[in-house]
Amino acid sequence: MSLSLTLLRADLRTHLGMDITDLPDADADRLLNRTWWALSSQLRFDEKDGVFDFITTAGTVSYNTPTDYEAVQKVILESSDEWHPLVKIADWNMFSLSANLEDKDVPTHYSIRDSNLILHPTPDKVYNVAVKYLKTLDDIQSSGPEAPQEWHEVVLWGGISRGFFARGDWNRGMAAQNQQAIYLQAIDTKEDRSQEDRVYSGMKVLRRRYP
């Protein structure tokens, strides 16, 4: 069973020996969310994967990214009924490439400027563009963290350790941190589990055994 935010708060207070008066919801959520932010930035959860599409406008080089954008991984563009990957370049280099906006053609490069995607050359007409990106995960919602349920215990124990540290109880804070580390070591990410058959991913010639 996944741990909802209500259950995470209750378990957090139990382990810290506190009640809702000692640890209001807002304070409990801050301890849990700080752990969640650290985990979601370090680990690759499927929930972080996102795709968005847009259509270019002739003469326009800048396009907005989604509000939950964290990092762009790949950009592809449809031209002549085929999809082509665009080459990412540093935005500083894009300034020199885009000096002459009169040069219009099929975009071949892109850069990231603030929260915008910059294309080069300037699109000469309408093109379909698809972007694969990493999302910034929201704070823990009422249904619990946006991650497989086995990670919910890791979030809980991270919140417990932070709670003890905040109270100046370093011994129990370290003990809770060690417990969190045990859970971390015992869990494989989905990406790790997908490597189980890596030994057979290449070509291997199977021969008959000699009698």
Secondary structure, 3 states (H helix, E strand, C coil): CCCCHHHHHHHHHHHHCCCCCCCCHHHHHHHHHHHHHHHHHHCCCHHHEEEEEEECCCCCCEEECCCCEEEEEEEEEEECCEEEECEECCHHHHHHHCCCCCCEECCCEEEEECCEEEEECEECCCCEEEEEEEECCCCCECCECCCCHHHHHHHHHHHHHHHHHHCCCHHHHHHHHHHHHHHHHHCCCHHHHCCCCHHHCCCCCCCCCCC
